[in-house]
Amino acid sequence: FDAISDSCTGPACVEAPACVLADQAAYQAVIAADPFCCDTQWDSLCQSAFDAISDSCVPVGAGTCCTANGTPGCDDAACEAAICAADAFCCSTSWDSICAGAAVSNAQAGGVCAGVTDCPSGGAIVTEPPAEITFSAWPNPTNQFLFVKTSVELDVEKRIELSVWSVQGAQVMPFIPVMDKERMVIDVSSLTPGQYIVRLMVDDQVLTERFVKMD
């Protein structure tokens, strides 16, 4: 009977991607909330709803994990998942130097990134600053000036450098002298609209903030 009728089993759903069907709990939640995804078509709205509750369809990136690669994600699934769980930007937009630094820190702590080929056993691309040091940049987004403030004490014995980098890890503005920790101003008007990283280096510590340059 079931071979010629669906009255006992219900109609079959339209085809969905294999990565969706791999997570049945999330798949069933989506089609229960939006029957269109089962009855008519699994479209981009269905996929977006699925991706919001499952990472089954999140691709493993092509770039390395412990260096900025400029693409979403990195080439080790376990390391990628750990970093993106804390910072979704790394998988949704770009695996930048902040993501790479988090992978290095994870590896150094003996986490899931520890066995990844390009992760060093010592040193880091980006290190977490001590709790007593703060660093902020505003307004964000901006179309001309970016104001920067830090709590670090300026000292002739300290090496302090301020610079601007692309999310791909390329320096796009030269080092900027730090004369006053209460008022550092960077003119970013010449930058192409997009996402960037302002980086403050204090000796061997690197503090970073992302910002968006608008038209």
Kinemage of the C-alpha trace (Angstrom):
@kinemage 1
@onewidth
@group {chain A} dominant
@subgroup {mainchain}
@vectorlist {calphas} color= white
{ca phe a 1} P 0.000 0.000 0.000
{ca asp a 2} L 2.768 2.428 0.973
{ca ala a 3} L 4.328 1.849 -2.448
{ca ile a 4} L 1.374 3.505 -4.175
{ca ser a 5} L 0.004 5.810 -1.471
{ca asp a 6} L 1.341 8.248 1.112
{ca ser a 7} L -1.796 8.316 3.246
{ca cys a 8} L -0.026 6.424 6.037
{ca thr a 9} L 3.394 7.999 5.764
{ca gly a 10} L 2.689 11.519 4.590
{ca pro a 11} L 4.150 13.074 1.434
{ca ala a 12} L 7.902 13.010 0.969
{ca cys a 13} L 9.734 16.314 1.245
{ca val a 14} L 11.368 17.960 -1.728
{ca glu a 15} L 15.081 17.344 -2.104
{ca ala a 16} L 17.418 19.116 0.330
{ca pro a 17} L 21.248 19.202 0.319
{ca ala a 18} L 23.059 16.210 1.794
{ca cys a 19} L 24.672 18.361 4.485
{ca val a 20} L 21.187 19.411 5.613
{ca leu a 21} L 19.906 15.845 5.781
{ca ala a 22} L 22.978 14.924 7.825
{ca asp a 23} L 21.551 16.915 10.748
{ca gln a 24} L 18.036 15.568 11.019
{ca ala a 25} L 17.184 17.427 14.228
{ca ala a 26} L 17.888 20.817 12.653
{ca tyr a 27} L 16.272 19.770 9.362
{ca gln a 28} L 13.048 18.691 11.070
{ca ala a 29} L 12.984 21.922 13.075
{ca val a 30} L 13.191 23.998 9.894
{ca ile a 31} L 10.499 22.168 7.953
{ca ala a 32} L 8.224 22.179 11.004
{ca ala a 33} L 8.581 25.950 11.255
{ca asp a 34} L 8.306 26.510 7.490
{ca pro a 35} L 6.422 23.762 5.590
{ca phe a 36} L 7.341 25.450 2.289
{ca cys a 37} L 10.837 24.007 2.743
{ca cys a 38} L 9.351 20.502 2.647
{ca asp a 39} L 6.348 20.914 0.367
{ca thr a 40} L 7.653 23.200 -2.362
{ca gln a 41} L 11.355 24.033 -2.418
{ca trp a 42} L 14.418 24.094 -0.202
{ca asp a 43} L 15.442 27.652 -1.020
{ca ser a 44} L 17.924 30.175 0.384
{ca leu a 45} L 15.564 31.153 3.214
{ca cys a 46} L 15.307 27.522 4.298
{ca gln a 47} L 19.075 27.192 4.144
{ca ser a 48} L 19.584 30.381 6.170
{ca ala a 49} L 17.195 29.121 8.836
{ca phe a 50} L 19.077 25.820 8.914
{ca asp a 51} L 22.509 27.456 9.114
{ca ala a 52} L 21.327 29.534 12.071
{ca ile a 53} L 20.891 26.387 14.178
{ca ser a 54} L 23.385 23.963 12.632
{ca asp a 55} L 26.946 24.060 11.310
{ca ser a 56} L 26.472 20.918 9.245
{ca cys a 57} L 26.712 22.872 5.984
{ca val a 58} L 29.525 25.182 7.021
{ca pro a 59} L 32.391 24.297 4.691
{ca val a 60} L 35.901 23.694 5.958
{ca gly a 61} L 38.027 26.559 4.672
{ca ala a 62} L 40.852 26.136 2.201
{ca gly a 63} L 43.416 28.253 4.068
{ca thr a 64} L 45.641 27.396 6.994
{ca cys a 65} L 44.476 27.878 10.577
{ca cys a 66} L 47.393 29.574 12.323
{ca thr a 67} L 47.967 32.263 9.706
{ca ala a 68} L 45.496 34.763 8.273
{ca asn a 69} L 44.180 33.287 5.018
{ca gly a 70} L 41.529 35.814 3.952
{ca thr a 71} L 38.797 33.224 3.365
{ca pro a 72} L 36.044 32.015 5.710
{ca gly a 73} L 37.260 29.160 7.907
{ca cys a 74} L 40.473 27.146 7.829
{ca asp a 75} L 41.574 23.724 6.620
{ca asp a 76} L 41.214 21.788 9.883
{ca ala a 77} L 37.581 21.102 10.779
{ca ala a 78} L 38.084 20.646 14.535
{ca cys a 79} L 40.252 23.735 14.916
{ca glu a 80} L 37.912 25.755 12.713
{ca ala a 81} L 34.866 24.737 14.763
{ca ala a 82} L 36.541 25.670 18.049
{ca ile a 83} L 37.589 29.115 16.876
{ca cys a 84} L 34.334 29.922 15.073
{ca ala a 85} L 32.306 28.914 18.133
{ca ala a 86} L 33.936 31.826 19.951
{ca asp a 87} L 34.138 34.215 16.974
{ca ala a 88} L 31.617 33.587 14.177
{ca phe a 89} L 33.318 36.245 12.015
{ca cys a 90} L 36.098 33.728 11.331
{ca cys a 91} L 33.725 31.384 9.477
{ca ser a 92} L 31.143 33.815 8.131
{ca thr a 93} L 33.468 36.472 6.716
{ca ser a 94} L 37.228 35.984 6.890
{ca trp a 95} L 39.875 34.039 8.785
{ca asp a 96} L 41.950 37.077 9.700
{ca ser a 97} L 44.913 37.588 12.030
{ca ile a 98} L 42.610 37.636 15.083
{ca cys a 99} L 41.239 34.209 14.144
{ca ala a 100} L 44.749 32.940 13.422
{ca gly a 101} L 45.959 34.227 16.778
{ca ala a 102} L 43.116 32.456 18.539
{ca ala a 103} L 44.130 29.220 16.784
{ca val a 104} L 47.743 29.672 17.912
{ca ser a 105} L 46.630 30.305 21.498
{ca asn a 106} L 44.418 27.225 21.342
{ca ala a 107} L 47.344 25.118 20.114
{ca gln a 108} L 49.685 26.437 22.784
{ca ala a 109} L 47.120 25.544 25.442
{ca gly a 110} L 46.933 21.982 24.129
{ca gly a 111} L 43.554 22.459 22.446
{ca val a 112} L 42.205 20.931 19.246
{ca cys a 113} L 44.441 23.161 17.099
{ca ala a 114} L 47.590 21.656 18.644
{ca gly a 115} L 48.048 19.032 15.947
{ca val a 116} L 47.502 21.348 12.999
{ca thr a 117} L 50.482 21.479 10.652
{ca asp a 118} L 51.093 25.234 10.495
{ca cys a 119} L 50.535 25.968 14.194
{ca pro a 120} L 53.845 26.746 15.940
{ca ser a 121} L 54.785 25.319 19.299
{ca gly a 122} L 55.941 28.713 20.515
{ca gly a 123} L 55.176 32.326 19.728
{ca ala a 124} L 51.898 33.680 18.471
{ca ile a 125} L 50.576 35.813 15.674
{ca val a 126} L 48.200 37.564 18.014
{ca thr a 127} L 48.488 37.314 21.784
{ca glu a 128} L 45.857 38.065 24.352
{ca pro a 129} L 46.689 41.264 26.230
{ca pro a 130} L 46.911 41.233 30.018
{ca ala a 131} L 43.606 42.010 31.692
{ca glu a 132} L 44.797 45.401 32.955
{ca ile a 133} L 45.414 46.711 29.425
{ca thr a 134} L 42.454 48.015 27.436
{ca phe a 135} L 42.297 49.102 23.814
{ca ser a 136} L 39.405 50.689 21.937
{ca ala a 137} L 38.780 52.254 18.525
{ca trp a 138} L 35.805 54.370 17.445
{ca pro a 139} L 33.586 55.327 15.634
{ca asn a 140} L 32.908 52.023 13.962
{ca pro a 141} L 32.057 52.116 11.116
{ca thr a 142} L 33.854 55.295 10.016
{ca asn a 143} L 34.490 57.111 6.750
{ca gln a 144} L 37.373 59.357 7.769
{ca phe a 145} L 38.870 59.354 11.263
{ca leu a 146} L 39.389 56.471 13.669
{ca phe a 147} L 40.075 57.450 17.275
{ca val a 148} L 42.119 55.079 19.382
{ca lys a 149} L 42.627 54.929 23.135
{ca thr a 150} L 44.579 52.551 25.336
{ca ser a 151} L 45.255 52.210 29.039
{ca val a 152} L 48.872 51.162 28.530
{ca glu a 153} L 51.372 53.496 30.144
{ca leu a 154} L 53.604 55.218 27.615
{ca asp a 155} L 57.214 54.567 28.475
{ca val a 156} L 60.437 55.239 26.590
{ca glu a 157} L 61.455 51.671 27.479
{ca lys a 158} L 58.411 50.232 25.700
{ca arg a 159} L 58.181 49.615 21.962
{ca ile a 160} L 54.737 50.913 20.996
{ca glu a 161} L 53.510 50.808 17.395
{ca leu a 162} L 50.100 51.495 15.873
{ca ser a 163} L 49.213 50.210 12.407
{ca val a 164} L 46.298 49.266 10.133
{ca trp a 165} L 45.982 45.897 8.412
{ca ser a 166} L 43.597 44.211 5.992
{ca val a 167} L 41.661 41.177 7.219
{ca gln a 168} L 43.855 39.148 4.856
{ca gly a 169} L 46.856 40.025 7.021
{ca ala a 170} L 48.516 42.695 4.828
{ca gln a 171} L 49.634 46.006 6.344
{ca val a 172} L 47.784 48.799 4.526
{ca met a 173} L 49.002 51.828 6.482
{ca pro a 174} L 52.507 52.504 7.814
{ca phe a 175} L 53.354 52.479 11.503
{ca ile a 176} L 51.874 55.483 13.251
{ca pro a 177} L 53.787 57.171 16.106
{ca val a 178} L 52.053 56.888 19.484
{ca met a 179} L 52.483 60.173 21.296
{ca asp a 180} L 49.389 60.374 23.491
{ca lys a 181} L 47.545 57.300 24.755
{ca glu a 182} L 44.389 59.375 25.384
{ca arg a 183} L 44.062 60.662 21.836
{ca met a 184} L 45.401 58.751 18.876
{ca val a 185} L 43.786 59.664 15.564
{ca ile a 186} L 44.150 57.740 12.302
{ca asp a 187} L 42.957 59.228 9.010
{ca val a 188} L 41.517 56.221 7.144
{ca ser a 189} L 39.783 58.236 4.409
{ca ser a 190} L 42.188 56.914 1.753
{ca leu a 191} L 41.301 53.272 2.419
{ca thr a 192} L 39.004 51.337 0.124
{ca pro a 193} L 35.644 50.614 1.828
{ca gly a 194} L 35.742 47.311 3.665
{ca gln a 195} L 36.815 45.619 6.896
{ca tyr a 196} L 40.184 46.317 8.501
{ca ile a 197} L 42.120 45.702 11.700
{ca val a 198} L 43.780 48.415 13.764
{ca arg a 199} L 46.674 46.901 15.670
{ca leu a 200} L 48.548 48.259 18.674
{ca met a 201} L 51.820 46.531 19.494
{ca val a 202} L 53.222 47.011 23.000
{ca asp a 203} L 56.591 45.253 23.207
{ca asp a 204} L 55.687 41.666 22.270
{ca gln a 205} L 51.950 42.019 22.941
{ca val a 206} L 49.522 42.711 20.105
{ca leu a 207} L 46.109 44.264 20.754
{ca thr a 208} L 43.637 44.398 17.884
{ca glu a 209} L 40.242 45.813 17.008
{ca arg a 210} L 38.281 45.330 13.794
{ca phe a 211} L 36.638 48.317 12.110
{ca val a 212} L 34.678 49.025 8.937
{ca lys a 213} L 35.671 51.782 6.492
{ca met a 214} L 32.614 53.220 4.723
{ca asp a 215} L 32.324 55.306 1.565
